[in-house]
Amino acid sequence: MAGDFHDDMGLVYYELGLYEDAKSEFRLAIASDKGWSEAHNNLANVFDMTGQWNAAIAEYQTAIALGPRNADPHLGLCTVLRNHGRLREALSHAQAAVQIDPFNVLAHHCMGAALDELGDRVAAERAFRRAIEIRPAEATAHRSLAIVLFEDKRRRSEALIEARKATTLRPDNPRNWSLLAGILATTPLSFEAYAAARKAIELDEGDEAALHILQAMNSAKPFAKEAAPLYSKDKELLLQRALVEGVPENQGGPKQ
């Protein structure tokens, strides 16, 4: 069918970052079948990616009306609404997605994110753990769980475990490393925190969280006096060891 061809081409253009071409193809797919929920959802995704949020919301809502058993537009709406502070609405769409597809990892994660922003850490933790239960290798869920746990000072050791899991599962994601650095910076493992922050910046030199951590650590006393010699190029092997193994609290690195 012509509609299938245009929808497929729209997906190709979307993956290539050719968003205007993707919009044209999805519109042609919709023109061939105005009741096609998935094509409306795909068009909404492009609008979301290009910052046309009102248009995205409208297309997601159309997709839901046409395909009430399709979880994807609910997830799209959850993300857009969360980004605009409409947390209660975002949560309702995440819950709808979970009801439609109880094993949808993204649905549980989106629900957890909305709950966390609404201040319900207990329910948020439950949602993130359910996402991990469904897909243990989901690094984003481990990172989000680490953030929730870190908010409770009594559970920061648990947060550190989850942050380490996130970096192990997705070592290519700078956000995982900057989170790990932030958590480690509150412990005696300042040496490893510095190494993790450097790793984040290596992956993304504009990572503001990691840059802030390095700035704070370099300006701290007595840390600043020791930072230059300790982290010079000839100590690179020690940095690598810190990333892989961690540094015992009674060894390596300056103490806060």
PASEBA-1860 file (N, C-alpha, C; in nm, 3 decimals):
! residues 256
1> MAGDFHDD> 0.083/-0.119/0.000/0.000/0.000/0.000/0.087/0.125/0.000 ~ 0.037/0.231/-0.066/0.112/0.356/-0.072/0.134/0.413/0.067 ~ 0.033/0.399/0.154/0.046/0.451/0.289/0.159/0.386/0.366 ~ 0.176/0.255/0.351/0.284/0.185/0.418/0.419/0.237/0.370 ~ 0.429/0.258/0.238/0.555/0.308/0.182/0.589/0.445/0.243 ~ 0.492/0.535/0.247/0.518/0.669/0.300/0.551/0.664/0.450 ~ 0.483/0.577/0.524/0.513/0.564/0.666/0.655/0.512/0.687 ~ 0.692/0.411/0.608/0.828/0.356/0.619/0.933/0.462/0.583
9> MGLVYYEL> 0.907/0.538/0.477/1.001/0.643/0.438/1.010/0.751/0.545 ~ 0.897/0.782/0.607/0.898/0.880/0.716/0.987/0.835/0.830 ~ 0.982/0.706/0.862/1.067/0.653/0.969/1.214/0.661/0.932 ~ 1.244/0.634/0.806/1.383/0.643/0.758/1.433/0.786/0.771 ~ 1.354/0.882/0.722/1.394/1.022/0.731/1.408/1.067/0.876 ~ 1.320/1.018/0.962/1.326/1.053/1.104/1.458/1.007/1.165 ~ 1.497/0.883/1.136/1.622/0.830/1.190/1.743/0.906/1.137 ~ 1.730/0.960/1.016/1.840/1.036/0.955/1.842/1.182/1.002
17> GLYEDAKS> 1.742/1.221/1.079/1.734/1.359/1.124/1.679/1.454/1.020 ~ 1.617/1.401/0.914/1.557/1.484/0.809/1.410/1.504/0.843 ~ 1.385/1.591/0.940/1.253/1.598/1.001/1.145/1.656/0.910 ~ 1.179/1.753/0.826/1.079/1.809/0.736/1.035/1.704/0.634 ~ 1.131/1.627/0.584/1.096/1.518/0.491/1.011/1.413/0.562 ~ 1.045/1.385/0.688/0.968/1.287/0.764/0.823/1.334/0.782 ~ 0.806/1.462/0.814/0.670/1.516/0.828/0.590/1.498/0.699 ~ 0.654/1.528/0.586/0.584/1.517/0.457/0.539/1.374/0.431
25> EFRLAIAS> 0.627/1.279/0.462/0.593/1.139/0.437/0.481/1.092/0.530 ~ 0.488/1.129/0.657/0.382/1.087/0.750/0.248/1.151/0.713 ~ 0.251/1.273/0.665/0.126/1.337/0.621/0.067/1.264/0.501 ~ 0.154/1.219/0.411/0.105/1.143/0.295/0.047/1.009/0.341 ~ 0.111/0.947/0.442/0.058/0.821/0.496/-0.079/0.843/0.557 ~ -0.095/0.953/0.630/-0.224/0.984/0.692/-0.330/1.013/0.585 ~ -0.289/1.082/0.478/-0.383/1.114/0.371/-0.438/0.988/0.306 ~ -0.357/0.882/0.304/-0.402/0.756/0.243/-0.495/0.679/0.336
33> DKGWSEAH> -0.486/0.707/0.468/-0.571/0.639/0.565/-0.583/0.728/0.688 ~ -0.685/0.810/0.693/-0.700/0.909/0.801/-0.726/0.844/0.937 ~ -0.757/0.715/0.936/-0.781/0.645/1.063/-0.660/0.570/1.114 ~ -0.543/0.601/1.061/-0.421/0.527/1.094/-0.355/0.587/1.219 ~ -0.375/0.523/1.332/-0.324/0.574/1.459/-0.172/0.585/1.459 ~ -0.104/0.484/1.409/0.042/0.481/1.417/0.106/0.594/1.336 ~ 0.047/0.626/1.220/0.102/0.735/1.139/0.087/0.868/1.211 ~ -0.026/0.889/1.278/-0.043/1.011/1.357/0.059/1.015/1.471
41> NNLANVFD> 0.082/0.901/1.535/0.181/0.894/1.643/0.320/0.927/1.591 ~ 0.354/0.874/1.473/0.486/0.901/1.415/0.502/1.050/1.382 ~ 0.396/1.110/1.328/0.401/1.253/1.299/0.416/1.333/1.428 ~ 0.348/1.291/1.533/0.360/1.358/1.663/0.503/1.352/1.714 ~ 0.569/1.238/1.695/0.708/1.225/1.740/0.799/1.327/1.671 ~ 0.774/1.351/1.543/0.855/1.449/1.470/0.828/1.589/1.523 ~ 0.701/1.621/1.546/0.667/1.752/1.602/0.735/1.771/1.738 ~ 0.734/1.666/1.818/0.800/1.672/1.949/0.949/1.699/1.932
49> MTGQWNAA> 1.013/1.627/1.840/1.156/1.642/1.818/1.193/1.781/1.769 ~ 1.104/1.845/1.696/1.134/1.978/1.640/1.077/2.091/1.724 ~ 1.028/2.060/1.843/0.983/2.163/1.934/0.846/2.220/1.906 ~ 0.768/2.151/1.823/0.631/2.196/1.793/0.535/2.121/1.886 ~ 0.537/2.160/2.013/0.473/2.077/2.114/0.320/2.079/2.108 ~ 0.261/2.191/2.075/0.115/2.193/2.063/0.068/2.101/1.951 ~ 0.141/2.104/1.839/0.108/2.015/1.728/0.130/1.869/1.767 ~ 0.237/1.844/1.845/0.265/1.708/1.890/0.153/1.657/1.979
57> IAEYQTAI> 0.110/1.740/2.074/0.001/1.700/2.165/-0.125/1.667/2.086 ~ -0.157/1.751/1.989/-0.278/1.729/1.908/-0.270/1.597/1.832 ~ -0.153/1.567/1.775/-0.138/1.442/1.698/-0.140/1.320/1.790 ~ -0.079/1.332/1.907/-0.084/1.220/2.002/-0.228/1.193/2.044 ~ -0.303/1.299/2.068/-0.442/1.282/2.109/-0.525/1.218/1.997 ~ -0.497/1.257/1.873/-0.566/1.194/1.760/-0.530/1.047/1.751 ~ -0.402/1.016/1.771/-0.358/0.877/1.766/-0.427/0.794/1.873 ~ -0.446/0.850/1.992/-0.515/0.778/2.100/-0.661/0.756/2.065
65> ALGPRNAD> -0.724/0.858/2.009/-0.866/0.846/1.973/-0.886/0.738/1.866 ~ -0.791/0.729/1.774/-0.803/0.632/1.665/-0.758/0.492/1.707 ~ -0.666/0.486/1.802/-0.613/0.356/1.846/-0.607/0.349/1.997 ~ -0.719/0.332/2.062/-0.722/0.336/2.210/-0.639/0.227/2.277 ~ -0.602/0.123/2.204/-0.519/0.017/2.262/-0.371/0.032/2.222 ~ -0.335/0.149/2.174/-0.197/0.176/2.135/-0.130/0.253/2.248 ~ -0.029/0.194/2.310/0.037/0.258/2.425/0.130/0.370/2.383 ~ 0.183/0.366/2.261/0.287/0.461/2.221/0.245/0.607/2.231
73> PHLGLCTV> 0.128/0.648/2.182/0.093/0.790/2.195/0.073/0.835/2.340 ~ 0.032/0.744/2.427/0.025/0.778/2.569/0.164/0.809/2.623 ~ 0.263/0.730/2.580/0.400/0.754/2.625/0.454/0.886/2.570 ~ 0.421/0.913/2.444/0.462/1.040/2.386/0.403/1.157/2.461 ~ 0.276/1.149/2.492/0.211/1.256/2.568/0.269/1.269/2.708 ~ 0.299/1.157/2.770/0.358/1.160/2.904/0.486/1.243/2.902 ~ 0.571/1.220/2.803/0.699/1.291/2.795/0.678/1.440/2.769 ~ 0.595/1.472/2.670/0.572/1.613/2.636/0.510/1.687/2.755
81> LRNHGRLR> 0.411/1.629/2.817/0.342/1.696/2.927/0.434/1.712/3.049 ~ 0.516/1.612/3.075/0.614/1.625/3.185/0.707/1.742/3.159 ~ 0.755/1.754/3.036/0.848/1.862/3.002/0.785/2.000/3.015 ~ 0.653/2.005/3.018/0.584/2.133/3.031/0.517/2.148/3.168 ~ 0.557/2.064/3.263/0.509/2.078/3.398/0.367/2.031/3.424 ~ 0.308/1.965/3.326/0.171/1.915/3.343/0.177/1.772/3.395 ~ 0.221/1.763/3.520/0.261/1.633/3.575/0.145/1.538/3.599 ~ 0.033/1.590/3.646/-0.083/1.503/3.672/-0.132/1.440/3.541
89> EALSHAQA> -0.139/1.521/3.435/-0.181/1.468/3.305/-0.079/1.367/3.254 ~ 0.049/1.399/3.271/0.154/1.307/3.226/0.141/1.173/3.297 ~ 0.117/1.178/3.428/0.102/1.054/3.505/-0.016/0.973/3.456 ~ -0.127/1.039/3.427/-0.245/0.965/3.382/-0.218/0.892/3.250 ~ -0.140/0.953/3.162/-0.108/0.886/3.035/-0.009/0.771/3.056 ~ 0.084/0.788/3.149/0.175/0.678/3.180/0.098/0.560/3.238 ~ 0.005/0.588/3.326/-0.078/0.482/3.384/-0.162/0.413/3.277 ~ -0.214/0.491/3.182/-0.291/0.431/3.073/-0.204/0.338/2.990
97> AVQIDPFN> -0.078/0.381/2.966/0.014/0.298/2.888/0.044/0.167/2.961 ~ 0.060/0.175/3.093/0.086/0.054/3.173/-0.033/-0.040/3.168 ~ -0.154/0.014/3.174/-0.274/-0.069/3.167/-0.285/-0.139/3.031 ~ -0.248/-0.069/2.926/-0.253/-0.126/2.791/-0.145/-0.233/2.773 ~ -0.025/-0.202/2.822/0.089/-0.292/2.804/0.167/-0.300/2.936 ~ 0.128/-0.393/3.025/0.191/-0.401/3.157/0.341/-0.433/3.155 ~ 0.390/-0.483/3.042/0.532/-0.518/3.033/0.612/-0.416/2.952 ~ 0.556/-0.298/2.935/0.624/-0.192/2.862/0.718/-0.118/2.957
105> VLAHHCMG> 0.847/-0.136/2.936/0.947/-0.077/3.026/0.937/0.075/3.026 ~ 0.920/0.134/2.908/0.913/0.280/2.899/0.792/0.335/2.973 ~ 0.683/0.261/2.972/0.563/0.306/3.042/0.589/0.314/3.192 ~ 0.651/0.211/3.248/0.682/0.212/3.392/0.783/0.322/3.424 ~ 0.879/0.341/3.334/0.979/0.445/3.360/0.916/0.584/3.355 ~ 0.829/0.608/3.257/0.763/0.738/3.246/0.675/0.763/3.368 ~ 0.609/0.658/3.414/0.526/0.671/3.534/0.613/0.705/3.655 ~ 0.726/0.638/3.668/0.817/0.666/3.779/0.869/0.809/3.775
113> AALDELGD> 0.902/0.857/3.656/0.954/0.994/3.643/0.849/1.096/3.684 ~ 0.725/1.076/3.640/0.617/1.169/3.676/0.591/1.165/3.827 ~ 0.592/1.045/3.885/0.569/1.032/4.029/0.680/1.100/4.109 ~ 0.803/1.084/4.064/0.915/1.147/4.134/0.901/1.299/4.131 ~ 0.864/1.354/4.015/0.850/1.498/4.004/0.730/1.549/4.085 ~ 0.633/1.461/4.108/0.520/1.497/4.192/0.551/1.482/4.341 ~ 0.669/1.428/4.371/0.712/1.415/4.510/0.681/1.283/4.576 ~ 0.629/1.187/4.501/0.596/1.056/4.558/0.711/0.960/4.530
121> RVAAERAF> 0.816/0.968/4.613/0.936/0.888/4.590/0.911/0.739/4.608 ~ 0.824/0.702/4.700/0.796/0.560/4.725/0.736/0.495/4.601 ~ 0.634/0.559/4.544/0.571/0.505/4.423/0.665/0.512/4.304 ~ 0.748/0.618/4.298/0.844/0.630/4.188/0.945/0.515/4.193 ~ 0.996/0.488/4.313/1.090/0.377/4.328/1.026/0.246/4.283 ~ 0.902/0.224/4.320/0.832/0.102/4.281/0.821/0.091/4.129 ~ 0.792/0.202/4.063/0.779/0.200/3.917/0.913/0.171/3.850 ~ 1.020/0.235/3.899/1.152/0.211/3.839/1.198/0.067/3.862
129> RRAIEIRP> 1.171/0.015/3.981/1.210/-0.124/4.008/1.131/-0.221/3.920 ~ 1.006/-0.187/3.893/0.928/-0.273/3.802/0.987/-0.269/3.662 ~ 1.031/-0.152/3.617/1.096/-0.143/3.485/1.221/-0.230/3.481 ~ 1.299/-0.226/3.588/1.421/-0.307/3.595/1.388/-0.455/3.602 ~ 1.282/-0.489/3.673/1.239/-0.629/3.682/1.205/-0.684/3.542 ~ 1.139/-0.601/3.462/1.101/-0.643/3.327/1.225/-0.652/3.238 ~ 1.314/-0.551/3.250/1.434/-0.549/3.166/1.553/-0.509/3.252 ~ 1.622/-0.606/3.311/1.732/-0.575/3.404/1.845/-0.492/3.342
137> AEATAHRS> 1.859/-0.498/3.211/1.968/-0.425/3.146/1.927/-0.284/3.103 ~ 1.816/-0.232/3.154/1.769/-0.098/3.118/1.845/0.005/3.201 ~ 1.950/0.062/3.142/2.038/0.153/3.216/1.966/0.278/3.264 ~ 1.873/0.329/3.183/1.802/0.451/3.220/1.722/0.431/3.348 ~ 1.661/0.314/3.364/1.584/0.287/3.485/1.676/0.278/3.607 ~ 1.793/0.219/3.590/1.889/0.214/3.701/1.933/0.355/3.739 ~ 1.958/0.441/3.638/1.998/0.578/3.668/1.886/0.654/3.741 ~ 1.765/0.639/3.694/1.652/0.708/3.757/1.629/0.658/3.899
145> LAIVLFED> 1.644/0.527/3.919/1.630/0.472/4.054/1.739/0.527/4.145 ~ 1.859/0.540/4.092/1.969/0.597/4.172/1.936/0.738/4.218 ~ 1.876/0.817/4.130/1.841/0.955/4.165/1.738/0.957/4.278 ~ 1.636/0.872/4.267/1.533/0.866/4.371/1.594/0.823/4.505 ~ 1.678/0.721/4.502/1.740/0.672/4.625/1.833/0.776/4.687 ~ 1.903/0.851/4.602/1.998/0.951/4.651/1.929/1.061/4.729 ~ 1.802/1.087/4.699/1.729/1.193/4.768/1.708/1.160/4.916 ~ 1.725/1.033/4.952/1.716/0.990/5.091/1.860/0.964/5.140
153> KRRRSEAL> 1.910/1.049/5.228/2.049/1.038/5.272/2.081/0.901/5.331 ~ 1.981/0.835/5.386/2.004/0.705/5.448/2.025/0.595/5.344 ~ 1.995/0.623/5.217/2.000/0.519/5.114/2.100/0.552/5.003 ~ 2.196/0.635/5.034/2.291/0.675/4.931/2.385/0.563/4.888 ~ 2.407/0.466/4.976/2.488/0.351/4.936/2.413/0.269/4.831 ~ 2.281/0.261/4.843/2.199/0.193/4.742/2.200/0.271/4.612 ~ 2.196/0.403/4.623/2.200/0.488/4.504/2.331/0.467/4.429 ~ 2.439/0.454/4.502/2.570/0.433/4.440/2.573/0.301/4.363
161> IEARKATT> 2.513/0.198/4.418/2.508/0.068/4.349/2.433/0.080/4.217 ~ 2.320/0.150/4.219/2.241/0.164/4.096/2.313/0.251/3.994 ~ 2.381/0.356/4.040/2.456/0.442/3.948/2.570/0.364/3.882 ~ 2.636/0.279/3.959/2.742/0.195/3.900/2.685/0.100/3.795 ~ 2.567/0.045/3.822/2.504/-0.045/3.724/2.476/0.030/3.595 ~ 2.429/0.155/3.606/2.399/0.233/3.487/2.523/0.254/3.401 ~ 2.637/0.286/3.465/2.760/0.307/3.387/2.810/0.177/3.327 ~ 2.789/0.067/3.396/2.832/-0.064/3.342/2.749/-0.102/3.220
169> LRPDNPRN> 2.619/-0.075/3.228/2.529/-0.113/3.118/2.543/-0.019/2.999 ~ 2.562/0.110/3.026/2.574/0.209/2.919/2.693/0.301/2.946 ~ 2.815/0.249/2.927/2.933/0.332/2.952/2.950/0.445/2.852 ~ 2.870/0.444/2.745/2.879/0.548/2.643/2.791/0.669/2.674 ~ 2.716/0.665/2.784/2.623/0.773/2.818/2.686/0.865/2.923 ~ 2.718/0.989/2.887/2.784/1.078/2.984/2.698/1.109/3.105 ~ 2.566/1.105/3.090/2.479/1.134/3.204/2.495/1.029/3.313 ~ 2.523/0.905/3.275/2.547/0.801/3.375/2.673/0.831/3.456
177> WSLLAGIL> 2.777/0.876/3.387/2.903/0.905/3.456/2.892/1.029/3.544 ~ 2.822/1.133/3.496/2.811/1.254/3.578/2.727/1.228/3.703 ~ 2.625/1.142/3.690/2.548/1.105/3.808/2.636/1.029/3.907 ~ 2.712/0.932/3.856/2.802/0.856/3.943/2.900/0.950/4.012 ~ 2.953/1.046/3.937/3.048/1.141/3.995/2.981/1.222/4.106 ~ 2.859/1.266/4.083/2.788/1.345/4.183/2.764/1.268/4.311 ~ 2.729/1.140/4.298/2.707/1.059/4.417/2.838/1.032/4.491 ~ 2.942/0.999/4.415/3.072/0.970/4.476/3.130/1.094/4.545
185> ATTPLSFE> 3.098/1.211/4.492/3.151/1.335/4.551/3.100/1.358/4.692 ~ 2.994/1.289/4.732/2.941/1.302/4.868/2.999/1.196/4.961 ~ 3.092/1.116/4.910/3.154/1.008/4.987/3.304/1.036/5.001 ~ 3.376/0.953/5.076/3.522/0.969/5.081/3.591/0.932/4.950 ~ 3.519/0.881/4.852/3.581/0.836/4.727/3.595/0.952/4.627 ~ 3.656/1.061/4.672/3.668/1.178/4.586/3.755/1.150/4.464 ~ 3.853/1.061/4.477/3.939/1.027/4.365/3.858/0.965/4.252 ~ 3.771/0.872/4.286/3.688/0.807/4.185/3.584/0.904/4.129
193> AYAAARKA> 3.535/0.994/4.213/3.439/1.094/4.166/3.502/1.180/4.058 ~ 3.625/1.222/4.082/3.697/1.303/3.984/3.712/1.226/3.854 ~ 3.748/1.098/3.864/3.767/1.016/3.745/3.636/0.998/3.667 ~ 3.526/0.977/3.739/3.396/0.960/3.673/3.353/1.089/3.603 ~ 3.378/1.203/3.667/3.344/1.331/3.605/3.427/1.354/3.480 ~ 3.553/1.318/3.485/3.638/1.329/3.366/3.588/1.240/3.253 ~ 3.540/1.122/3.288/3.486/1.031/3.187/3.364/1.093/3.121 ~ 3.278/1.156/3.201/3.159/1.220/3.145/3.198/1.329/3.046
201> IELDEGDE> 3.298/1.408/3.080/3.341/1.517/2.994/3.411/1.463/2.869 ~ 3.481/1.351/2.884/3.542/1.286/2.768/3.435/1.248/2.665 ~ 3.319/1.205/2.714/3.209/1.166/2.625/3.130/1.288/2.576 ~ 3.122/1.391/2.660/3.047/1.512/2.624/3.113/1.629/2.696 ~ 3.195/1.703/2.624/3.271/1.810/2.687/3.182/1.922/2.740 ~ 3.056/1.922/2.701/2.963/2.023/2.750/2.875/1.975/2.864 ~ 2.906/1.860/2.924/2.825/1.807/3.034/2.836/1.900/3.154 ~ 2.731/1.980/3.176/2.735/2.083/3.279/2.747/2.024/3.419
209> AALHILQA> 2.681/1.911/3.442/2.687/1.851/3.575/2.830/1.809/3.609 ~ 2.896/1.743/3.514/3.032/1.698/3.538/3.128/1.816/3.553 ~ 3.110/1.919/3.472/3.195/2.037/3.481/3.179/2.105/3.617 ~ 3.056/2.110/3.665/3.030/2.170/3.796/3.098/2.090/3.906 ~ 3.092/1.957/3.895/3.155/1.871/3.996/3.306/1.893/3.999 ~ 3.368/1.896/3.881/3.512/1.917/3.874/3.550/2.054/3.930 ~ 3.473/2.155/3.895/3.501/2.288/3.945/3.492/2.293/4.098 ~ 3.388/2.231/4.151/3.370/2.229/4.296/3.482/2.153/4.365
217> MNSAKPFA> 3.522/2.041/4.307/3.627/1.960/4.370/3.762/2.029/4.360 ~ 3.788/2.095/4.249/3.917/2.162/4.232/3.931/2.286/4.320 ~ 3.817/2.344/4.359/3.822/2.463/4.443/3.816/2.430/4.592 ~ 3.790/2.301/4.622/3.780/2.259/4.762/3.919/2.251/4.825 ~ 3.927/2.276/4.954/4.052/2.263/5.026/4.039/2.149/5.125 ~ 4.146/2.062/5.137/4.277/2.075/5.074/4.285/2.017/4.934 ~ 4.173/1.980/4.877/4.174/1.910/4.749/4.249/1.989/4.643 ~ 4.229/2.121/4.636/4.287/2.201/4.529/4.439/2.193/4.530
225> KEAAPLYS> 4.500/2.185/4.649/4.645/2.179/4.657/4.700/2.050/4.596 ~ 4.623/1.944/4.606/4.672/1.813/4.562/4.624/1.778/4.422 ~ 4.524/1.848/4.371/4.460/1.807/4.246/4.557/1.806/4.129 ~ 4.639/1.912/4.115/4.725/1.921/3.997/4.823/1.806/3.987 ~ 4.903/1.778/4.092/4.996/1.665/4.079/4.926/1.530/4.075 ~ 4.817/1.517/4.150/4.752/1.387/4.159/4.689/1.347/4.026 ~ 4.632/1.445/3.953/4.561/1.413/3.831/4.637/1.451/3.706 ~ 4.770/1.461/3.717/4.852/1.488/3.600/4.853/1.364/3.511
233> KDKELLLQ> 4.905/1.380/3.389/4.895/1.275/3.288/4.960/1.145/3.334 ~ 5.067/1.153/3.413/5.135/1.031/3.453/5.057/0.950/3.555 ~ 4.941/1.001/3.599/4.856/0.925/3.691/4.738/0.862/3.619 ~ 4.741/0.857/3.485/4.627/0.809/3.409/4.588/0.665/3.445 ~ 4.688/0.581/3.471/4.658/0.442/3.506/4.579/0.434/3.636 ~ 4.610/0.523/3.730/4.536/0.524/3.855/4.391/0.568/3.833 ~ 4.373/0.662/3.742/4.237/0.704/3.709/4.158/0.589/3.650 ~ 4.222/0.515/3.559/4.155/0.402/3.497/4.120/0.296/3.602
241> RALVEGVP> 4.211/0.273/3.696/4.183/0.176/3.801/4.064/0.222/3.885 ~ 4.058/0.350/3.911/3.947/0.403/3.991/3.815/0.381/3.922 ~ 3.814/0.399/3.790/3.690/0.379/3.715/3.647/0.233/3.716 ~ 3.742/0.143/3.708/3.709/0.002/3.698/3.677/-0.059/3.834 ~ 3.761/-0.028/3.934/3.753/-0.098/4.061/3.691/-0.015/4.174 ~ 3.703/0.114/4.163/3.672/0.199/4.278/3.794/0.206/4.369 ~ 3.800/0.302/4.453/3.914/0.320/4.543/3.868/0.301/4.686 ~ 3.931/0.211/4.761/3.892/0.193/4.901/3.899/0.324/4.978
249> ENQGGPKQ> 3.817/0.337/5.079/3.808/0.464/5.151/3.939/0.503/5.219 ~ 4.027/0.409/5.248/4.149/0.442/5.317/4.268/0.451/5.221 ~ 4.242/0.457/5.091/4.351/0.463/4.994/4.318/0.566/4.887 ~ 4.424/0.618/4.825/4.411/0.693/4.703/4.326/0.818/4.715 ~ 4.369/0.923/4.650/4.287/1.041/4.641/4.285/1.121/4.772 ~ 4.268/1.249/4.761/4.264/1.333/4.879/4.135/1.312/4.955 ~ 4.141/1.329/5.083/4.023/1.315/5.167/3.958/1.451/5.186 ~ 3.825/1.452/5.186/3.752/1.578/5.203/3.763/1.626/5.347
END
